[in-house]
């Protein structure tokens, strides 16, 4: 009987015929070693224009002050903190995919972790720009750090905003280290194939990677250590971000459900953004054999699960407000659903609670076009969630004479759209100069989890026919599998 390490009924993580280790390297490095195609240039041009808009709007903000935004005496936080929390949330999926799934030995992460980790880093950078911009005097940003005593400046360690600084800087540092450590063997592969100046640059970036047994052993050890350090960050970072609101006495914010609710929402929006990026990337870069329908469907299931958790959190908020007997708390939630911003609340409910339930349908869950469309809808909904939490809780205070509406200015809108431009500019540059799929980790799957290895087992004829039939039926959903190859076996 043929020896194998994986059940035949498990769906393949690599598809295609005649896949070799060399072909995996060639397929993944093709966008890095060759000139970018037309689709890349179109995306990069649009993203660069968005980045330019960000530069203009932020420069305008620094020159004229925060009065350029739509803030007023009642609504002191609005699009700025909404954008900050939104970007931090998007970054969470990268850590969960790279660290938590590594610890649990989920091999389907191998094809998507690299891009997800890069997304995390770029999202945190975008979030950090909001912190600096909102300070009003960004040249004093270093005041948030623990400075030497001669500055006679003591930061308020009881403030959740101070906790934010350390949580996000720690998150960024660990994520960057984890991402770059995983890149080392792949950078060495580029180095060995490059010539001239490119070879010299990648040689420096590879830190002298030799590929020896000892090197790989240390690589595996360091990866597990970093995964262990990163895993608590999946829970702690967005928990601390939720403290910005939960530790206040503001009706609508003062609730203990925020930490788990924010973490679930972060994973929800993060996986949606991974889908948005990878569904386009796999098509444009020709990576359908490595980012398969199994990966897409698995992420859709996580989106459906976390969307349901977020929906339960929304309902729980209303229940707790009613059960508390505090009329101010009750009014805050009634005002969200029926007040002047009712359209934002119901947009949030439609996008975050109702739309993910469509993934109960296997047909929709396996539709690439629908998955991409819904991933965008989810992140629109998650932006509305943060907007509803922040603005609708503030715009009607205890005193009716202080009630006021918030209207964003062109600067508010431009800063947000510009931050999206910066994010996509960084991501497009990343897939241009570094492999978007972890070559070394995908190669680990070739002998046991690829379509061709399973097909070989079937042809040898030692497997249970029922299991073989189940496996064939599972392949129908794949857009990268030629089913005609299975008609005679």
KOLNU-800777 format. One record per residue (C-alpha): residue number from 1; chain; x, y, z. Coordinates in pm, 1 decimal. Each point is the difference from the previous one (the first is absolute). Layout:
BEGIN
> NUM,A,X,Y,Z
...
***
This chain:
BEGIN
> 1,A,0.0,0.0,0.0
> 2,A,125.3,349.0,-84.4
> 3,A,116.2,191.4,303.1
> 4,A,-144.4,345.1,58.7
> 5,A,-43.6,245.5,284.4
> 6,A,-336.4,147.1,-90.1
> 7,A,-345.4,-146.0,-55.9
> 8,A,-113.1,-11.7,-360.7
> 9,A,-331.7,161.8,88.2
> 10,A,174.7,323.5,96.7
> 11,A,-21.8,255.4,-277.7
> 12,A,330.7,93.6,-167.5
> 13,A,179.4,322.0,92.3
> 14,A,194.7,6.7,-328.2
> 15,A,-164.0,-75.1,-334.5
> 16,A,135.4,-56.4,-349.3
> 17,A,185.4,-272.9,-187.3
> 18,A,374.8,-57.3,-2.4
> 19,A,69.1,251.5,276.0
> 20,A,365.0,-12.9,111.9
> 21,A,199.6,188.2,259.9
> 22,A,162.3,198.1,-280.4
> 23,A,-336.2,92.4,-149.9
> 24,A,-127.6,127.8,335.8
> 25,A,302.7,227.8,21.0
> 26,A,-44.9,118.1,-360.2
> 27,A,-374.0,63.3,37.0
> 28,A,31.6,199.8,323.0
> 29,A,308.2,199.4,-106.4
> 30,A,-128.3,77.0,-349.2
> 31,A,-155.2,337.1,105.9
> 32,A,317.9,90.7,191.4
> 33,A,252.7,-83.4,-272.3
> 34,A,-192.1,131.9,-301.4
> 35,A,-149.9,332.8,-96.1
> 36,A,-341.5,71.6,153.1
> 37,A,-304.4,-55.0,-218.4
> 38,A,-260.9,254.6,-103.3
> 39,A,-237.7,-84.9,286.8
> 40,A,275.1,73.2,255.4
> 41,A,76.0,337.6,-157.4
> 42,A,-367.0,99.3,-2.0
> 43,A,-37.4,-94.9,366.8
> 44,A,324.0,172.5,97.4
> 45,A,-96.4,321.4,-183.7
> 46,A,-338.8,18.5,173.5
> 47,A,153.8,-81.9,340.7
> 48,A,274.0,260.6,-51.0
> 49,A,-259.9,265.9,-77.1
> 50,A,-172.6,-95.7,325.7
> 51,A,331.4,35.2,183.6
> 52,A,48.9,343.6,-154.4
> 53,A,-346.7,98.5,123.4
> 54,A,105.1,-110.6,349.9
> 55,A,313.9,216.5,-15.0
> 56,A,-205.7,302.1,-106.7
> 57,A,-270.1,-47.5,264.8
> 58,A,242.8,-72.6,284.1
> 59,A,215.6,298.9,-98.6
> 60,A,-313.1,215.1,4.1
> 61,A,-86.4,-136.8,346.2
> 62,A,347.0,70.8,138.1
> 63,A,-2.7,353.1,-144.3
> 64,A,-350.2,109.3,108.5
> 65,A,-46.2,-228.2,302.9
> 66,A,-276.0,-242.3,94.7
> 67,A,-258.5,268.9,-74.6
> 68,A,32.0,-119.2,-359.5
> 69,A,-188.4,-314.4,105.4
> 70,A,-371.9,-8.1,74.3
> 71,A,47.0,-33.6,377.4
> 72,A,-196.0,223.3,237.4
> 73,A,-35.9,58.8,374.2
> 74,A,-227.2,-303.7,43.3
> 75,A,147.4,-245.1,-253.0
> 76,A,371.5,16.4,73.9
> 77,A,69.9,-339.6,-154.7
> 78,A,-141.1,-102.3,-336.5
> 79,A,152.6,-113.2,-330.6
> 80,A,351.8,9.5,142.0
> 81,A,-50.2,-253.5,281.2
> 82,A,-241.4,-195.3,-220.4
> 83,A,277.4,-41.7,-256.4
> 84,A,254.4,-84.8,268.2
> 85,A,-207.3,-281.9,153.3
> 86,A,-97.9,-125.5,-346.8
> 87,A,361.7,-35.5,-110.5
> 88,A,112.1,-166.9,324.1
> 89,A,-282.2,-251.8,-39.5
> 90,A,96.9,-81.0,-358.9
> 91,A,350.9,-85.0,116.0
> 92,A,-120.2,-276.5,232.7
> 93,A,-56.1,-274.7,-256.3
> 94,A,368.3,-5.6,-92.5
> 95,A,106.5,-85.2,354.5
> 96,A,-272.1,-260.8,40.0
> 97,A,90.0,-170.0,-329.1
> 98,A,374.9,11.1,50.4
> 99,A,25.2,-72.1,373.5
> 100,A,-311.0,-175.6,131.5
> 101,A,-43.9,-228.7,-300.9
> 102,A,372.9,-82.9,9.9
> 103,A,-26.2,-112.9,362.1
> 104,A,-301.7,-214.0,-87.7
> 105,A,187.0,-140.4,-303.6
> 106,A,-263.3,106.3,-250.8
> 107,A,180.5,-52.2,-330.9
> 108,A,-249.9,200.2,-203.1
> 109,A,158.5,314.3,143.8
> 110,A,322.9,-62.0,-195.1
> 111,A,-124.1,157.6,-323.5
> 112,A,-164.1,308.8,148.7
> 113,A,205.1,89.7,307.7
> 114,A,261.1,210.6,-182.1
> 115,A,-247.4,243.7,-154.1
> 116,A,-209.4,6.9,318.4
> 117,A,306.0,89.2,210.9
> 118,A,95.7,275.9,-244.7
> 119,A,-356.8,129.1,16.2
> 120,A,29.0,16.2,380.1
> 121,A,311.9,214.3,-13.1
> 122,A,-141.2,240.3,-259.4
> 123,A,-331.5,30.4,186.6
> 124,A,176.6,84.5,327.7
> 125,A,205.6,266.2,-180.5
> 126,A,-324.2,154.7,-131.6
> 127,A,-147.9,-11.1,351.4
> 128,A,308.8,170.5,144.1
> 129,A,-37.8,290.8,-243.6
> 130,A,-338.8,76.7,157.0
> 131,A,150.5,11.0,349.0
> 132,A,269.4,246.6,-104.8
> 133,A,-240.4,212.6,-207.1
> 134,A,-254.6,24.4,283.7
> 135,A,258.4,137.6,240.6
> 136,A,-28.0,341.4,-163.1
> 137,A,367.6,60.1,76.5
> 138,A,160.5,-312.5,-149.3
> 139,A,351.9,127.7,67.6
> 140,A,-71.5,-72.4,368.0
> 141,A,-96.7,-363.0,-64.0
> 142,A,306.4,-117.8,191.6
> 143,A,-164.3,129.9,320.8
> 144,A,-199.2,-324.4,8.7
> 145,A,317.2,-199.6,60.5
> 146,A,158.8,-63.2,343.8
> 147,A,257.9,278.2,-13.8
> 148,A,301.7,59.6,229.2
> 149,A,-75.1,184.0,323.3
> 150,A,165.0,324.4,-110.9
> 151,A,-299.2,62.1,-227.8
> 152,A,-214.2,29.2,315.7
> 153,A,-284.2,-153.6,-198.1
> 154,A,-195.6,-292.0,138.1
> 155,A,-250.0,-170.0,-226.4
> 156,A,-334.3,-109.0,142.1
> 157,A,31.0,-376.5,26.0
> 158,A,-366.0,-24.5,101.8
> 159,A,-107.4,125.5,-342.0
> 160,A,-109.8,-261.1,-255.8
> 161,A,149.2,227.3,-266.1
> 162,A,343.9,-54.7,152.8
> 163,A,-64.1,-373.0,-1.0
> 164,A,-79.2,33.5,-371.8
> 165,A,345.0,136.8,-73.5
> 166,A,174.9,-297.9,156.2
> 167,A,-246.8,-261.4,-121.6
> 168,A,22.2,110.9,-361.9
> 169,A,376.7,57.0,-0.6
> 170,A,48.1,-348.2,150.7
> 171,A,-241.7,-148.8,-250.2
> 172,A,181.3,165.7,-289.4
> 173,A,345.3,-105.7,121.0
> 174,A,-90.9,-365.5,55.6
> 175,A,-198.7,-21.6,-326.0
> 176,A,287.3,152.8,-196.6
> 177,A,250.4,-238.2,156.0
> 178,A,-223.9,-302.9,-62.1
> 179,A,-64.0,102.0,-361.2
> 180,A,364.4,67.0,-79.8
> 181,A,121.3,-319.7,167.3
> 182,A,-231.6,-199.9,-225.4
> 183,A,130.5,189.8,-302.1
> 184,A,366.0,-93.0,50.9
> 185,A,8.6,-333.4,-191.5
> 186,A,-202.4,148.9,-285.9
> 187,A,221.8,308.5,-22.2
> 188,A,295.6,-237.6,-19.1
> 189,A,-170.8,-174.8,-293.1
> 190,A,-30.0,334.3,-181.6
> 191,A,363.3,74.7,85.3
> 192,A,122.6,-325.1,-151.6
> 193,A,-185.3,68.8,-326.0
> 194,A,83.8,371.4,-28.4
> 195,A,299.9,173.3,-154.8
> 196,A,179.1,331.1,39.8
> 197,A,-142.5,263.4,233.4
> 198,A,-317.0,-199.2,71.2
> 199,A,207.7,-291.6,121.2
> 200,A,195.7,229.5,231.6
> 201,A,-317.8,155.8,144.5
> 202,A,-172.9,-333.7,60.6
> 203,A,323.7,-141.1,140.0
> 204,A,-3.3,269.6,268.7
> 205,A,-370.0,-54.5,67.9
> 206,A,43.2,-378.0,36.8
> 207,A,237.8,42.6,297.5
> 208,A,233.8,-269.6,-130.1
> 209,A,-260.1,-277.4,-19.3
> 210,A,175.9,-323.0,-98.3
> 211,A,-282.0,-254.7,9.1
> 212,A,196.4,-239.3,218.0
> 213,A,-172.2,-243.3,235.4
> 214,A,104.6,212.1,298.3
> 215,A,-140.4,312.0,-165.2
> 216,A,-334.2,-166.1,-64.4
> 217,A,-10.1,-134.1,355.2
> 218,A,50.6,347.1,144.0
> 219,A,-252.2,140.8,-245.8
> 220,A,-267.7,-241.6,122.4
> 221,A,83.7,71.5,364.2
> 222,A,-9.2,378.1,-41.8
> 223,A,-327.7,-23.1,-196.9
> 224,A,-167.5,-192.5,281.0
> 225,A,132.0,240.3,264.8
> 226,A,-126.2,300.9,-194.6
> 227,A,-334.2,-176.1,-55.9
> 228,A,-28.2,-52.3,375.3
> 229,A,74.1,367.8,63.4
> 230,A,-239.2,114.5,-273.9
> 231,A,-297.3,-212.2,105.5
> 232,A,-87.3,205.2,313.4
> 233,A,22.3,312.5,-215.6
> 234,A,-296.4,-122.2,-205.4
> 235,A,-209.8,44.9,314.4
> 236,A,181.1,278.9,183.2
> 237,A,45.2,269.1,-266.3
> 238,A,-362.1,52.7,-97.5
> 239,A,-102.1,-53.1,361.7
> 240,A,215.9,298.1,94.0
> 241,A,-140.3,199.0,-293.9
> 242,A,-349.9,-72.8,136.5
> 243,A,111.7,147.6,335.4
> 244,A,9.3,341.0,-172.2
> 245,A,-378.6,-17.7,26.9
> 246,A,-82.9,-261.4,265.5
> 247,A,192.9,175.7,279.5
> 248,A,-197.2,322.9,-47.9
> 249,A,-333.7,89.1,159.5
> 250,A,-159.3,92.9,-332.4
> 251,A,-337.6,-172.5,-59.9
> 252,A,42.3,-241.5,-288.8
> 253,A,369.2,-50.4,80.1
> 254,A,0.4,-102.1,364.6
> 255,A,-47.1,-372.7,-49.0
> 256,A,205.4,-308.6,80.0
> 257,A,-97.7,-180.6,-320.1
> 258,A,228.7,221.0,-208.9
> 259,A,326.4,-202.3,28.8
> 260,A,-128.9,-334.7,-139.6
> 261,A,-234.1,184.2,-235.2
> 262,A,287.7,207.8,-142.1
> 263,A,227.0,-305.0,-37.3
> 264,A,-267.5,-195.5,-190.0
> 265,A,-66.6,302.6,-220.2
> 266,A,371.8,42.2,-68.2
> 267,A,39.5,-360.7,-117.1
> 268,A,-321.1,41.1,-202.6
> 269,A,123.3,308.2,-186.7
> 270,A,356.4,-132.7,-27.8
> 271,A,-102.4,-318.1,-179.6
> 272,A,-226.3,204.3,-227.3
> 273,A,296.1,215.3,-102.8
> 274,A,214.8,-310.8,-58.3
> 275,A,-270.7,-121.9,-237.1
> 276,A,-14.7,337.5,-174.6
> 277,A,373.9,-6.5,-62.3
> 278,A,63.8,-366.1,-75.8
> 279,A,-293.5,-61.4,-234.3
> 280,A,143.6,265.5,-230.0
> 281,A,363.5,-93.8,61.6
> 282,A,-48.4,-369.7,-84.1
> 283,A,-156.5,95.9,-333.2
> 284,A,237.8,277.7,-101.7
> 285,A,315.1,-189.4,102.0
> 286,A,-121.7,-341.1,-119.2
> 287,A,9.4,-168.3,341.9
> 288,A,-323.8,-201.0,-28.8
> 289,A,186.6,-327.0,63.6
> 290,A,125.5,121.2,338.8
> 291,A,-286.1,217.1,126.3
> 292,A,-281.4,-244.5,-66.9
> 293,A,-372.8,-19.6,52.4
> 294,A,69.8,-180.2,328.7
> 295,A,175.5,312.5,133.3
> 296,A,-278.4,227.0,-123.0
> 297,A,-275.5,-214.0,149.4
> 298,A,184.1,-38.1,332.9
> 299,A,34.7,376.2,34.9
> 300,A,-366.7,47.4,-92.3
> 301,A,-96.5,-238.4,279.3
> 302,A,203.4,206.1,248.6
> 303,A,-166.5,317.8,-129.5
> 304,A,-340.9,-162.9,49.4
> 305,A,89.6,-112.4,354.8
> 306,A,146.8,331.0,117.4
> 307,A,-284.1,190.8,-166.7
> 308,A,-245.1,-205.1,205.3
> 309,A,197.0,74.3,318.4
> 310,A,-8.4,372.0,-80.1
> 311,A,-376.3,-24.6,-58.8
> 312,A,-48.3,-159.2,342.8
> 313,A,208.2,283.4,150.7
> 314,A,-226.7,261.0,-161.7
> 315,A,-308.6,-167.5,147.9
> 316,A,169.7,-38.4,340.4
> 317,A,73.8,373.7,8.3
> 318,A,-369.1,78.5,-32.4
> 319,A,-93.6,-259.4,262.0
> 320,A,253.5,130.6,253.6
> 321,A,-114.1,359.2,-59.8
> 322,A,-359.1,-105.8,72.5
> 323,A,95.2,-222.2,294.2
> 324,A,214.6,273.1,159.5
> 325,A,-300.8,225.1,56.3
> 326,A,218.1,303.9,-76.6
> 327,A,-207.0,229.9,-218.1
> 328,A,303.8,172.5,-150.5
> 329,A,146.4,-333.7,-107.2
> 330,A,-333.9,-108.9,-144.3
> 331,A,-39.8,323.4,-191.8
> 332,A,351.0,-30.3,-148.3
> 333,A,-92.6,-329.7,-166.8
> 334,A,-351.4,101.8,-101.8
> 335,A,149.7,314.2,-153.0
> 336,A,242.7,-213.4,-203.0
> 337,A,-280.5,-196.3,-162.4
> 338,A,-265.1,272.8,-37.0
> 339,A,182.5,333.7,30.7
> 340,A,153.9,223.9,-267.8
> 341,A,270.2,-257.4,-74.8
> 342,A,-242.5,-293.2,-40.0
> 343,A,130.4,-54.9,-353.3
> 344,A,352.5,-66.4,133.5
> 345,A,-128.7,-245.7,260.8
> 346,A,-209.4,-200.2,-243.0
> 347,A,279.6,2.5,-258.2
> 348,A,220.4,-151.0,269.5
> 349,A,-259.0,-266.8,84.4
> 350,A,-59.5,-86.5,-365.7
> 351,A,367.8,-26.9,-90.5
> 352,A,130.2,-169.6,315.4
> 353,A,-282.6,-223.3,118.7
> 354,A,-230.3,-77.6,-291.2
> 355,A,236.9,-18.3,-298.1
> 356,A,249.8,-254.6,148.5
> 357,A,-288.9,-242.5,58.2
> 358,A,-19.7,-40.2,-377.4
> 359,A,313.5,-212.9,32.9
> 360,A,-214.6,-280.8,141.3
> 361,A,-64.5,-68.8,-368.0
> 362,A,287.6,-212.4,-132.5
> 363,A,-61.2,137.4,-349.1
> 364,A,53.1,360.0,114.9
> 365,A,282.1,-99.0,234.8
> 366,A,189.1,-149.1,-294.7
> 367,A,-71.1,283.7,-242.5
> 368,A,313.2,209.8,-48.4
> 369,A,-185.4,306.1,-128.9
> 370,A,-253.5,-9.3,282.4
> 371,A,273.3,-60.0,263.1
> 372,A,193.4,302.5,-123.0
> 373,A,-312.3,217.0,-7.6
> 374,A,-107.5,-106.5,349.5
> 375,A,351.6,55.2,140.4
> 376,A,-30.2,365.6,-100.5
> 377,A,-352.8,22.0,144.1
> 378,A,128.8,-138.8,331.8
> 379,A,273.3,262.6,29.9
> 380,A,-244.7,275.4,-89.8
> 381,A,-219.8,-131.7,280.2
> 382,A,290.4,-12.3,245.6
> 383,A,80.7,362.4,-75.3
> 384,A,-363.6,87.7,70.4
> 385,A,21.2,-196.2,326.7
> 386,A,283.1,218.8,127.9
> 387,A,-175.0,315.0,-126.6
> 388,A,-324.7,-98.6,178.4
> 389,A,179.6,-78.4,327.3
> 390,A,193.5,326.1,0.6
> 391,A,-220.0,268.8,-156.7
> 392,A,-349.7,-110.4,106.7
> 393,A,117.8,-34.7,360.6
> 394,A,141.1,352.8,2.1
> 395,A,-226.6,217.1,-212.2
> 396,A,-285.7,-0.1,255.7
> 397,A,136.4,63.9,346.6
> 398,A,-178.0,30.8,334.3
> 399,A,-101.0,361.1,-70.3
> 400,A,-227.9,45.9,-305.5
> 401,A,150.9,343.9,-63.2
> 402,A,327.2,-178.4,-80.9
> 403,A,-156.0,-228.5,-258.6
> 404,A,160.0,45.6,-338.8
> 405,A,50.5,-187.8,-326.9
> 406,A,340.3,-93.3,-136.6
> 407,A,71.4,71.2,-366.0
> 408,A,337.1,-102.2,-146.6
> 409,A,195.0,254.3,-201.0
> 410,A,189.1,-74.3,-320.4
> 411,A,312.8,-38.1,215.9
> 412,A,-158.8,-276.0,211.5
> 413,A,-101.1,-190.9,-310.3
> 414,A,332.9,58.6,-175.0
> 415,A,206.4,-122.1,295.4
> 416,A,-200.8,-323.3,10.7
> 417,A,6.1,-64.0,-375.8
> 418,A,367.3,95.1,-1.1
> 419,A,79.1,-255.0,271.8
> 420,A,-157.2,-268.8,-220.3
> 421,A,224.1,121.3,-281.3
> 422,A,308.5,-29.8,221.9
> 423,A,-101.5,-351.8,102.7
> 424,A,-40.5,-123.8,-356.5
> 425,A,315.3,178.1,-116.1
> 426,A,203.9,-184.2,263.3
> 427,A,-168.2,-331.1,-79.8
> 428,A,58.2,35.4,-374.4
> 429,A,366.2,86.4,58.0
> 430,A,26.4,-302.1,229.5
> 431,A,-124.5,-248.7,-262.4
> 432,A,234.0,165.2,-250.3
> 433,A,325.3,-45.9,195.2
> 434,A,-73.6,-293.1,236.0
> 435,A,-180.9,-334.3,-44.4
> 436,A,-368.0,27.8,93.4
> 437,A,-17.4,-372.9,79.4
> 438,A,239.5,-175.7,241.6
> 439,A,200.4,-218.2,-242.1
> 440,A,172.9,-212.9,261.7
> 441,A,-323.2,-69.2,189.9
> 442,A,-201.8,-87.4,-311.3
> 443,A,267.9,-248.4,-105.2
> 444,A,-59.4,-187.9,324.8
> 445,A,-348.4,-87.7,-126.5
> 446,A,97.7,-136.8,-341.3
> 447,A,59.9,-363.9,100.3
> 448,A,-305.7,-44.7,221.8
> 449,A,-262.6,270.9,-57.7
> 450,A,15.8,63.4,-375.4
> 451,A,-246.5,-116.9,-261.7
> 452,A,266.3,-196.3,-186.5
> 453,A,112.5,-192.8,310.9
> 454,A,-358.8,-101.7,75.9
> 455,A,-63.7,-91.3,-363.2
> 456,A,303.2,-228.6,8.9
> 457,A,-142.2,-179.3,303.2
> 458,A,-331.6,-48.5,-179.9
> 459,A,172.3,-142.5,-308.7
> 460,A,188.3,-252.3,214.6
> 461,A,-339.1,-146.5,89.0
> 462,A,49.8,-68.7,369.2
> 463,A,-264.0,242.5,129.1
> 464,A,-361.7,-46.9,107.1
> 465,A,-222.6,75.3,-304.9
> 466,A,-246.6,189.0,221.8
> 467,A,274.5,235.6,117.5
> 468,A,124.3,43.7,-357.1
> 469,A,-349.1,92.0,-119.5
> 470,A,-39.4,246.7,286.1
> 471,A,333.2,158.1,-95.9
> 472,A,-97.2,32.6,-367.4
> 473,A,-325.5,169.3,92.2
> 474,A,185.3,249.2,219.7
> 475,A,212.9,107.2,-297.5
> 476,A,-298.1,120.1,-204.9
> 477,A,2.1,338.9,174.5
> 478,A,364.6,72.2,-93.7
> 479,A,48.5,244.0,-286.8
> 480,A,360.3,-122.2,-43.3
> 481,A,-70.8,-375.4,-36.6
> 482,A,-64.1,-174.1,-332.9
> 483,A,-269.3,-255.7,84.7
> 484,A,45.5,-182.5,-331.3
> 485,A,316.7,-153.0,147.4
> 486,A,-212.6,-193.6,251.0
> 487,A,-253.1,-151.9,-239.3
> 488,A,205.6,-316.3,-61.5
> 489,A,126.9,-60.6,353.2
***
